Amino acid sequence: MSEREPEGIGRRTFVQAGAAAGAALLGGGRAMASETDPATATGMSADDVVKLLDLQPNATCGFVRVTFTSPLAIAPGGLPEPFANGRPLGSALYFLVTPTAPVRLHRIRNGQLYHYYLGDPLEVFMLHGDGSVEHVVVGPDIRSGQRVQLHIPGNTFHTARLLGDANWFLGGSTEWPGVVPAEDVEIGNLDTLAANYPSVASEMRAIAASVRDVVPPGGPR
């Protein structure tokens, strides 16, 4: 037994160590998920996302960083008005929305596609030219009808706010043709649009009243 005992001890020690390691791994996995889960960004703050992605305060969409402007351009005369003076072929950006930095009431001339990346769902109100209103939630819960992409037709006034735990939403926007902010972006007149779209006037006013952390109109895109 004296020659076999060390082997037994070794086996018991190995099993115990393995069990302890497994428990630590499970416990550590839960701890890591509560701190920062890479799949859901649980535990990250809006400030964390702003710093990690180098986002800047924006006049219309909370915090933004333009990530792509096509080096290919459509020459003047290659598109009808309002793009007849030429545009980049396309553009893309990150945008972060918080409770005090919503998507302000605005429109761009260009067609655009919203993309959901991380965080809480985003409630979007689109005010169509025919007087109708479209209400869509951009978020991860596709079983409940949320969308991970949303097409916003060019020249459509829209505004948006957070749902869920109301921490932050990280998304993307791609546009075609590419956006020239000084020419293509227009801040909406709240009183005029509230009168023209009374069914969502209270929502538009509530979103406008929540604005704290964005630059004024005319600031960087």
C-alpha positions as CSV (number, residue, x, y, z in Angstrom):
1,M,0.0,0.0,0.0
2,S,2.9,2.3,0.7
3,E,3.9,2.1,-2.9
4,R,0.3,2.5,-4.2
5,E,-0.8,5.3,-1.9
6,P,1.0,8.1,-3.7
7,E,-0.7,7.0,-6.8
8,G,-4.1,7.1,-5.1
9,I,-3.4,10.4,-3.6
10,G,-2.3,11.6,-7.0
11,R,-5.5,10.5,-8.5
12,R,-7.7,12.0,-5.8
13,T,-5.7,15.2,-6.0
14,F,-6.2,15.3,-9.8
15,V,-9.9,14.7,-9.5
16,Q,-10.3,17.3,-6.8
17,A,-8.2,19.8,-8.7
18,G,-10.2,19.1,-11.9
19,A,-13.5,19.6,-10.0
20,A,-12.2,22.8,-8.4
21,A,-11.0,24.1,-11.8
22,G,-14.4,23.3,-13.4
23,A,-16.3,25.1,-10.6
24,A,-13.9,28.1,-10.9
25,L,-14.4,28.1,-14.7
26,L,-18.2,28.1,-14.4
27,G,-18.1,30.7,-11.6
28,G,-15.6,32.7,-13.5
29,G,-17.6,32.5,-16.6
30,R,-20.6,33.9,-14.8
31,A,-18.5,36.6,-13.2
32,M,-17.1,37.6,-16.6
33,A,-20.5,37.6,-18.2
34,S,-21.7,40.0,-15.4
35,E,-18.7,42.3,-16.0
36,T,-18.5,42.3,-19.8
37,D,-20.1,39.6,-22.0
38,P,-18.6,40.0,-25.5
39,A,-21.9,38.7,-27.1
40,T,-24.2,41.1,-25.3
41,A,-21.9,43.8,-23.9
42,T,-23.5,43.3,-20.5
43,G,-21.6,45.4,-18.0
44,M,-20.4,48.0,-20.5
45,S,-21.5,51.6,-20.1
46,A,-22.2,54.1,-22.8
47,D,-19.0,55.9,-21.8
48,D,-17.1,52.6,-22.4
49,V,-18.5,52.3,-25.9
50,V,-17.8,55.9,-26.7
51,K,-14.2,55.5,-25.7
52,L,-13.6,52.1,-27.3
53,L,-15.1,53.2,-30.7
54,D,-13.9,56.8,-30.5
55,L,-17.4,58.2,-31.0
56,Q,-18.1,61.9,-30.9
57,P,-21.2,64.0,-29.9
58,N,-23.5,64.4,-32.9
59,A,-26.2,66.9,-33.9
60,T,-28.7,64.2,-34.9
61,C,-27.7,60.7,-33.7
62,G,-26.3,60.8,-30.2
63,F,-22.6,59.8,-30.6
64,V,-21.2,59.0,-34.0
65,R,-18.1,58.0,-35.9
66,V,-18.0,57.9,-39.7
67,T,-16.3,54.6,-40.6
68,F,-16.4,54.7,-44.4
69,T,-16.9,57.1,-47.2
70,S,-16.4,55.5,-50.6
71,P,-13.4,56.7,-52.5
72,L,-15.5,56.1,-55.6
73,A,-17.7,59.1,-56.5
74,I,-20.6,59.7,-58.8
75,A,-19.7,62.6,-61.1
76,P,-21.8,65.7,-61.3
77,G,-24.7,65.1,-63.6
78,G,-24.6,61.3,-62.9
79,L,-27.6,61.5,-60.5
80,P,-30.8,63.5,-60.5
81,E,-31.6,66.2,-58.1
82,P,-30.9,66.7,-55.2
83,F,-27.6,64.8,-55.9
84,A,-26.9,66.3,-59.3
85,N,-23.6,67.9,-58.1
86,G,-22.2,64.5,-57.4
87,R,-21.8,62.3,-54.3
88,P,-19.6,59.5,-52.9
89,L,-20.9,56.1,-53.9
90,G,-21.8,55.3,-50.3
91,S,-21.0,55.9,-46.6
92,A,-21.3,54.2,-43.2
93,L,-21.1,55.1,-39.6
94,Y,-21.5,53.9,-36.0
95,F,-24.0,55.6,-33.8
96,L,-24.7,55.3,-30.1
97,V,-28.0,56.4,-28.5
98,T,-28.5,57.0,-24.8
99,P,-31.5,58.2,-22.7
100,T,-30.3,61.8,-23.0
101,A,-28.8,61.5,-26.5
102,P,-31.6,60.1,-28.7
103,V,-32.0,60.2,-32.4
104,R,-33.2,63.8,-32.9
105,L,-36.0,64.6,-35.3
106,H,-34.3,64.9,-38.7
107,R,-34.1,63.6,-42.2
108,I,-31.4,63.0,-44.8
109,R,-31.9,63.1,-48.5
110,N,-30.1,59.8,-49.0
111,G,-31.6,56.3,-48.5
112,Q,-30.2,54.7,-45.3
113,L,-30.2,51.4,-43.6
114,Y,-30.0,51.1,-39.8
115,H,-28.2,48.0,-38.3
116,Y,-28.5,46.7,-34.8
117,Y,-25.2,45.8,-33.1
118,L,-25.4,45.8,-29.3
119,G,-27.4,47.1,-26.3
120,D,-31.0,47.9,-25.8
121,P,-33.7,48.1,-28.6
122,L,-34.3,51.4,-30.4
123,E,-37.8,52.6,-31.0
124,V,-38.0,54.4,-34.3
125,F,-40.8,56.7,-35.6
126,M,-40.7,57.4,-39.4
127,L,-42.9,60.2,-40.7
128,H,-43.7,59.4,-44.3
129,G,-44.5,62.0,-46.9
130,D,-48.1,60.7,-47.4
131,G,-48.9,61.6,-43.8
132,S,-48.6,58.1,-42.4
133,V,-46.4,57.1,-39.5
134,E,-44.4,53.9,-39.3
135,H,-43.3,52.6,-35.9
136,V,-40.5,50.0,-35.8
137,V,-38.3,48.6,-33.1
138,V,-34.7,47.9,-34.1
139,G,-33.2,45.3,-31.8
140,P,-32.1,41.7,-31.2
141,D,-35.5,40.1,-30.3
142,I,-36.6,39.0,-33.8
143,R,-39.1,36.5,-32.3
144,S,-41.1,39.5,-31.0
145,G,-40.9,41.4,-34.3
146,Q,-37.8,43.5,-33.7
147,R,-35.6,44.1,-36.7
148,V,-31.8,43.9,-36.9
149,Q,-32.0,46.1,-40.1
150,L,-34.4,49.0,-40.9
151,H,-34.6,50.8,-44.3
152,I,-35.4,54.5,-43.9
153,P,-36.3,56.0,-47.3
154,G,-34.5,59.2,-48.3
155,N,-36.2,62.4,-47.2
156,T,-38.1,60.7,-44.4
157,F,-38.2,62.6,-41.1
158,H,-37.5,60.2,-38.2
159,T,-36.7,60.2,-34.5
160,A,-35.9,57.4,-32.1
161,R,-35.5,56.5,-28.4
162,L,-34.4,53.6,-26.2
163,L,-36.5,50.8,-25.0
164,G,-35.7,48.0,-22.5
165,D,-33.3,48.9,-19.6
166,A,-32.7,52.3,-21.3
167,N,-28.9,52.1,-21.1
168,W,-27.7,52.5,-24.6
169,F,-28.1,51.3,-28.2
170,L,-25.1,50.8,-30.6
171,G,-26.0,50.6,-34.2
172,G,-24.7,51.4,-37.7
173,S,-26.1,53.4,-40.6
174,T,-25.1,52.8,-44.2
175,E,-26.2,55.3,-46.8
176,W,-26.4,55.6,-50.6
177,P,-25.3,57.7,-52.3
178,G,-22.8,58.8,-49.6
179,V,-23.9,61.6,-47.3
180,V,-22.5,65.1,-47.6
181,P,-23.8,66.4,-44.2
182,A,-23.9,70.1,-45.0
183,E,-26.1,69.4,-48.0
184,D,-28.1,66.3,-47.1
185,V,-29.0,66.5,-43.4
186,E,-32.0,68.6,-42.1
187,I,-33.2,69.0,-38.5
188,G,-37.0,68.8,-38.3
189,N,-39.2,71.6,-37.0
190,L,-40.9,70.0,-34.0
191,D,-44.0,72.2,-33.9
192,T,-44.7,71.8,-37.6
193,L,-44.2,68.1,-37.6
194,A,-46.2,67.6,-34.4
195,A,-49.1,69.4,-36.1
196,N,-48.7,67.4,-39.3
197,Y,-48.4,64.0,-37.4
198,P,-50.6,64.4,-34.3
199,S,-50.7,60.6,-33.6
200,V,-47.1,60.7,-32.5
201,A,-46.8,64.3,-31.4
202,S,-46.4,63.4,-27.7
203,E,-43.7,60.9,-28.5
204,M,-41.8,63.5,-30.6
205,R,-42.0,66.1,-27.9
206,A,-40.9,63.6,-25.2
207,I,-37.8,62.6,-27.3
208,A,-37.0,66.2,-28.0
209,A,-37.3,67.1,-24.3
210,S,-34.8,64.3,-23.4
211,V,-32.0,65.8,-25.3
212,R,-29.0,66.7,-23.1
213,D,-25.8,65.2,-24.6
214,V,-25.7,66.2,-28.2
215,V,-24.1,69.0,-30.1
216,P,-26.4,71.7,-31.4
217,P,-27.6,71.8,-35.1
218,G,-24.8,72.7,-37.4
219,G,-22.2,70.8,-35.4
220,P,-20.4,67.7,-36.6
221,R,-22.4,65.0,-38.3
